[in-house]
């Protein structure tokens, strides 16, 4: 994105770090789905706590909490829909909240909206603790995996190498 957001939850690096995700030259935990999901949920919970409204929290998640807070200070208390009608929010954010609401509605009853979903089989994987810095090509060979598969299972590793370790990875 233009803001250099990454991962399934499109977090920016500063926000990710606020929620204990590591983002550096070696690793980007915004791409680690489980950790990033917990961080995104915590962030959304905190935004709701600050703003007291889920629609404003979603808008702040997309446009940034500073922008939403600035509008509330400048123009007084208002809800998300008033911000939209006054065109205070960027177009992306005006479309983001309704898209999230639509996704929730469709998720609850997909067939009603023409979606026929068959659930994938759960991904079977195994965690292996590594105590040294390794290239994923070497690990893939030792584990009898394709390098591509190991990289897909570890998208947070930016260089294809286990980062220098202070604790097992």
MOQUI-V923964 format. One line per field, one symbol per residue. phi: phi as a letter, one per 30 degrees, with the letter a starting at -180 (. if undefined). psi: psi as a letter, one per 40 degrees, with the letter a starting at -180 (. if undefined). A space follows every 10 residues. Layout:
BEGIN
phi=???
psi=???
END
This chain:
BEGIN
phi=.ddidbidch cdeddeddci cdbbddbbdd cceddddddd ddddeddddd ciaddddddd ddcjdddddd ddddcidace ddedddhdcd eedddddddd ddddddedad ddciccccdd dedcbbcbdc cbdbddddde dddicdeedd dddbddddci bddeccaec
psi=idefiiidef iiddddddff hhhaddiged ehdddddddd dddddddddd eehddddddd ddehdddddd ddddeihiid dddddefdii dddddddddd ddddddddgd ddeehhhhhi iihhiihhhh eihihddddd ddefiidddd ddefeehdef ihihieii.
END
